[in-house]
Amino acid sequence: MDGLKEKFEKFQDALTIVKNEMLDFLINKRASVHIYTHLDADGLSAGAILGKALFREKIPFQITILKQLQRESISKISKNVKSFNKFLIFTDFGSGQYLEFQNELILKENFNSFIVLDHHLPQNISNKEEINQLENIHKKTYQWHVNPYFYGIDGSLEISGAGLSYSFVKVLNEINVDLSSIAIIGAIGDIQNKGSNKSFFGINSLILEDAKKVGLIDIKNDLNFSSIKPLNEAIAYSKEINLPGLTGDVNRSLIFLKTLGILMENSNGNIKTLNELNNEEKQKISSAIIEYSSVKLDIEPSRIIEKLIINRYLLKNEEEGSELYDAAEFSNLLNACGRLNSGSLGIAIAMGDRKKSYQKSHEILLNYKKTLLKSLTWLYDNNKIQQKEYIQYFFAEDVIPETMVGTIASMLVFDNNERFDKSKPIFGLVRVEDENNYKVSARAHEKIVNKGVNLSQAIRDACDESNLDVLGGGHPPAAGTKIPLDKVDIFLENCDTTIRKQLYGK
C-alpha cells in the first residue's frame, strides 16, 4: 500500500497541474469547456463525471462522443480551436494519439489549452516496462497529458478512463467524491475488477473506498450470474461459468433449480431473478453447483468456488432490482447506449437523469441484447470465423454494427462455446460507413496475454510491416486500428506473423 500511496501522490500532483492550467484559461478567457470522450461504458462514465463536476462549478460545457479518436478527428478539431473560445478535455483516449496533439494543436495552431486524461498505453509504447520512453513522453507532455503509466500505475488494471476523470474532478473540488460510484461503473465496463471474487486493484480500490465512505456502494458476496435475468437463463448463458449439461440449455437449468426445492416462479408467474432469491436459497444453489461440478464434471471445488462467488457492487441510491442497482448491470446499460448510437442518453443517465432518459434506455437495452444474440448466432451458424495459423478473424459484413464489433470480439473471448478457439486472438473487421477503410477490433484471452501476446504492439507492428501510416493501439488484451480496404489481406497476414513472433520468438 505504501508503494501505491507514493504513486498516487505523484499522480495527484500531475492532476493538480492540469487542473490549474484549465482554471487559468477559463478565468482569463471567460471560456467554456468541450469534452471529447469514447462511446463505451467507461468513456460515457468519464464524460458524465466531468460534465457533472463542471455543472456544479457553473462552467459551461459541451460533450462530444466519438467512436474512435483518429488523426482525421484531431485535424478537424485543430482547425476550429482558434475560432471557438473553448478549453478541450480528451478522456478515455488521447494517449495513443499524443504525437498528433503535438503536431496538430501545439505546433500548427500554437494551441495548448487542452488536457488528455487517458489510461491506455501512449503512442509507440508497447508495454509498461518501457520506463525510459514513458519518462521521456511524460517530460515532454506533463502540462497537458496525464497517464497512469507515467507513475508506474497499470492503466489496464488499476484505473480506467472514468477513474482518471473522477480523480481529476476530486482534485477540482472535494465535493465530487460522490461521483466515485460512476468511476466504479466505468472500471467494471473495462473489466478491471479482475482480483479474487471480482475485486479491484490499485487506484480503483481507493476510489471504491471513497464510494463506501460516502455511503454510495454496498459490497456483498453473491453468485456470479446476472442479477436481473431469469435465473435459469442467467445460468444457461453465463459467460464465465461453464456447466456442461446446463450451459446453453434454459430448460435443463430450470429443472436443475426446481429439484433443489426452491419455488422458482414469482407472484407474476415469471422465473425469479437472482435479486429475488433470499440468502438461504442462494446458498442451496451454490452448494448444488459445487456438488454438480465436483461429482459430474470432476472439477476441484476450490476452482469452481473461485469463479462462482463474487463481489457484487450495489448502488445504494438506486432502486433495488433495477438495471441501475447492480453496478455491472448499470455498466451494461451504458455500453448498450453507446453501442447503439445513443451515447448522450447514457451520459444523461450517469449524470442522474432518472426520468425520460432512463425510460428510453430500456428499449435500447432490449435492442442491444437482441443484436448481440443475432450477431453471435450468425457468426457461429454460418462459420464466419476464419482461421490463420496464429490468429482468427471475422468480417462483420452487413450484420454486425460498426460500434459493436469490439463488443462481439470480447464476447467471443469470454464465451464458453467450444467452437471458438481461445488459444488465438480474434480480429473483428467492419467497413466504416462512407470510408474506404475497415475498422479493426482485436481481443485476446488472458491466458495467451500471459504467454506474451500484446495486441497493442501486434497491431502497430502489423501496420508498420504493411506500410500503413495509421494510428493503432490500446492494451495488450484489447486493441484496434483502421486500415484501407485494399490492405486487409496483407495486414491480417502480418498480424499472424507478429503474433507468432510474440509467442515463439521467431
Secondary structure, 3 states (H helix, E strand, C coil): CHHHHHHHHHHHHHHHHHHHHHHHHHHHHCCEEEEEEECCHHHHHHHHHHHHHHHHCCCCEEEEEECCCCHHHHHHHHHHCCCCCEEEEEECCCHHHHHHHHHHHHHHCCCCCEEEECCCCCCCCCCCCCHHHHHHHHHHHCCCEECHHHHCCCCCCCCCHHHHHHHHHHHHCHHHHHHHHHHHHHHHHCCCCCCHHHCCCHHHHHHHHHHHHCCCEEEEEEECCCCCCEHHHHHHCCCCCCCCCCCCCHHHHHHHHHCCCCCCECCCCCECEHHHCCHHHHHHHHHHHHHHHHHCCCCCHHHHHHHHEEEEEEECCCCCCCCCCEHHHHHHHHHHHHHCCCHHHHHHHHCCCCCHHHHHHHHHHHHHHHHHHHHHHHHHHCCCCEECCCCEEEECCCCCCHHHHHHHHHHHHHCCCCCCCCCCCEEEEEECCCCCEEEEEEECCHHHHCCCCCHHHHHHHHHHHCCCCCCEEEECCEEEEEEEHHHHHHHHHHHHHHHHHHHHCC
